[in-house]
């Protein structure tokens, strides 16, 4: 720097200091960003582990309560056998149809297993609040969606496991699915069980009585199941017949109808005879079912963000 004027020397030293300062700031910024990413990654890992622990708790509780196994799987299986035997001769889709009632009723029975499992799984929210366990989860340093995810994941595991067990038992009657069909059925059943579980979560969150919860669930879910084409097919629109037309649109606007139709298409490929309505394609069934599940999962997450009476928060 010999031969330079004092002003030039000061300018060069200032520029060098500025570059060093900017480099240091950039380094510090990168270190802060890396630290924040590590914290986010650690928090996400903690949240996922907590969610998995809550789901596993639901499975352990289910296995320790034998009456839940009997109630969730035995009752739909009993309905299927009794109704199938009782309506075997009287049920006909048309004059040429050879599909017996127990065969038509099977997809509805599988969804009934999911429904009962959702009722038994989400009623634990009321029990956990009474015992104080729910309050401990709410004050834990994890987001509320962790609790929702854990409850729904546990309920879905139980529901899909029981439904697949029922489908496996149906092999005794010659009902087989291809490996791809079983994979599709598992995915569809998972979506439907998540939807039922999220709906049950929303209803149970504000309740403090198991009796009231059972009454509301039966009032909401049972009509949805009965009017889904599970027990009888969706009638076609009949001009001049207001009752049949009204029933058609009630069943057609029911999102569970598309889940039943999608599962029936996997088990029994083919269309229903004329005089009955069913979705035009499997993609429609998937789209409506996924949308139904997404709506209620979002509703469960929003509901869990607000404390209910008895939470002590």
N, C-alpha and C positions, 0 to 999 in steps of 0.2 A: 504494500500500500504506500510505498515510498513515492514521492513526487506528486501525490494527490493533495488537493486542497482540503482543508479541515471540513468544509461543508460536504464535499464528496465522500470523505471518510465517514462522516456521521450518517449520510444517506445509506451507504453500503451496510454499515453496522445495523441500522434500523431495519433495512430489508432482510438481512440475515436473521435478526431477532424475530421479525414477523413470520418468516418461513418456519423457524423453529417452533414458534408459538402455535402456528396453524398445524404443523405436524403433530405437536403434542396434543392439541385439541382433538384432532382426528383419531389419534391413538386412544385417547381417553374415551371418545365417543364409541369407538369399536369395542373397547373393553366393557363399557356400560351396556351396549347392545348385546354383547355376548353374555354378560351376567344376567340381563333380563330374560334372554332366551333360555338360559339354563334354569332360571327360576320358574318360567312358564312351563318348561318341559318337566321339571320336578313336580310342580303343582298338578300338571295334567296326569303324570304317573300316579301321584297320590290319589287324585280323584278317581281314576280308573280302578285302582286297587280297592278303594272304599266302595265303589259301586259293585265290584265283583264280590266283595265280602257281604254286602247286603243281599245280593242275589243268592249267594251260597247259604246264607242264613234262612232264606225262604225255602230252599230245597231241604235243608236239615229239618226245619220245623214241619214241613209236609211229611217227610218220611217218619217222623216221630209221632205223628197223629194219624193213626191207621184209619180212623173214621173218615178223614178227608179223602183218602185213597178210594174207599168204598163209595163215598158220596159222589165224587167227581167222575169216576169211571163206571161204577156199578149201576147207577141210576140210568144214564143214557143207554148203556148196554141192555139193561132190562127193558127199557122202552122200545129199543129196536127189536128185541126178540118178541115181546108181547104184541106190539102193533104189527110187526111183520107177520106173525102167525094169525092174528085176528083179522087182518084186512087182506090176507093173501088172495082170497077168492073174489072179494068185492072190488078191489082196486084194479082199474084198467085205464090206461091213458087213451086208448082207442080200441076199436074192434080187433085190429091186427097186432096190437102190442102184446109182447110176451114178457115184458119187464115186471116181475113181481114187486109188491110193495116194499119188502125188506131190502130189495136191491135199490129201488128209487130212494128209500128213506136213509140209506147209509151215509151219504154226504151230510145230510142234516144232523144225523147222530154224531158225526165227528165234530161238527161245529157246536153241538150241544155240550160235548166234552169241554171244548174251549170256554164256553160260556160259564159252566159250573166252576171250572178252575179259576176263572177270572173273579167270580163271586167270592170263593173261598180265599183267594190270594189277597185281594184288596180289602177284605174285611179285617185283615191283620193291622191295617192302619189305625182303626179304632181301638183295637186291643193294645197296640204299641203306645198309643197316646195315654191310655188308662194306666199302663204299667210304668210310664215314664221313659221308656226307651226312645220314643219319637222325639221327645224334648232333647235328649242327649245327642241325637243325630242332627237336630236343627241348630244346635249351638256349636257343633264341630266346625273346624276351619276348612270346610269344603263347600262348594256351591250347592244350591238346592237341587240343581239338575242331577247331581250325583244320587240323591235319594230317589228321585223319580226313575232314573235309569236302573238303579238297583232293584227297585220293586217290579218294574216292568220286565226286566231281564229275568228275574226269578220266576215271575208268573208265566212268562213265555216258555221258559225251559220246562216247567212242569206241564203246561198245557200241551205243548208239541210232543213231549215224551209220551203222555197218555194217549193222545190222538194217534200217534204212530203205533202204539201198542194195540189199539183197536183195529187199525188197518192191517196189522200183522195177523191178528186173530181172524180177520176176514178171509185169509188165505185158506182156511179150513173149508169155506164155502166156494172156493174156486175163484176168488177175486184177487187178481194179481196186477201189480203195476210194474212197469219197466223201471230200470235204474234211473233213467231220466225223469220218468213220471214220479218216482219217489222224491227225487231232488226238487222238482217243481212243487210237489205237494208240501214238502217241508217248508219251502220258502213262503208259500201262500198261507199255510197254517201259522207260521211265525208272524206274518203281518196281521192276520186276523186276531191272533191271541194278544198281540201288542195293542191293537185297537180296543178289544174288550177290556184288557187290563187298564188302559189309560182312561177309558170311560168309567170303570169302577173306581179308579183313583180319584177322579173328579167328584164323583158322588160321595165317596167315603170321607173326603178331606174335611167337609163341613159338618159331618155327623158325629154324634157321641153315643149313638145307640145302635147295637148290632141288629136288633129287631127292626128298627126303622130302615136300616140299610138293606136288609133282606126284602122288605116290602117294596122299597123303591126299585131295587134291582129287578125284582120279579115284574114290577109294573112297566119297566122300561125295556129290559132285555128280552123277556119272554115273548112279548108281542113282536119285537123285531125278529126274533127267530121264527115264530109261527108264520109271519107274513113275509118270509124270505124265499118261499118255494121249497123249504125243507120238508114240510109235511104234505103239501099239495102244490101242484104246479101253478105258475102264474097264468091266469086265464087271458085269452086274447080280448081285445076290445070288441064288444058286441054292440053295434048301433041300436039304440032304442032300449038297451038294458042298462039302466043307470047303476044298479048294484054291481053288476059284473065289471062295468067300465070303471067305477070308483075303486073296486078292489084291485083291478089291474094297475091303476096308477099309484095306489098306496104301496103295492108290492114292488112296482117298478122303481119308485123313488126311494125304496129302502136299500141302503148300501150293502146290507148283509145279503140281499138277493144275489148280488154279483159275486160275492165270495162263495156262496153255495153253488151257483152255476159254474164258476171256475173250477171248483173241486170236482163237481160232477162230470165236467168235460174231461178231466184228467183220468177219472176212474172208468167212465163209460163214454168213449168217443161216439159222437153222433148227435143228431138234432132230435128235439122232441117233436111229436106229431103235430099236424095242423090243429089249430084251436087253442094252442098254448103259446105263450111268449117266452123267449129267453134272449140274453144278450147276443149280439151278432158275432162277436169274436172274443177270443180269450184276452186280447189286449184291452178291451173295454172292461172286462172283469178285473184285470190287474190294476188298471188306472183308477177305477173307482175305489177298490179296496185299499190301495196305497194312499190315496187321498183321504179316505176315511180314517185310516190309522194316523196319518200325519196331523190331521186336524185335532184329534183327541190327545195325541202326545204333546202337541203345543199347548193345548188347553190344560193338561195336567201340569206342565212346567210352569205356566202362568199362575195357576191356582196355588202351587206349592210356594211361590214367592210371597204369598200373603199369609200371615199367621192366622190360625183359626182359634176359636174359643177352646181353652184348655191347654194350649201350647205353653202358656206361661211366658210369652215373649212380648 
